[in-house]
């Protein structure tokens, strides 16, 4: 996995959804369970991933198992990069 994906995701999520605070936000933080990512946030996250990483996330991939933590989101990005 690319070393810079998770820090960029963490910065984006902290800035956009946590008022700029990433205290306690790490690779395994349960983003959906903690309410950090909801249906509105998914749209914003999808746009960020597209612009920042050049990866389009298909609607079929926007499921909790792919968005549950920074690690799962980064894995999704890497998987989609490798298939494009």
Buried (B, 14 or more C-beta within 10 A) or exposed (E): EEEEBBEBBBEBBBEBBBEEEBEEBEBEBEBBEEEBBEEEBBEBBBEBBEEEBEBEBEEEBBEEEBBBBBBBBBBBBBBBEEEE
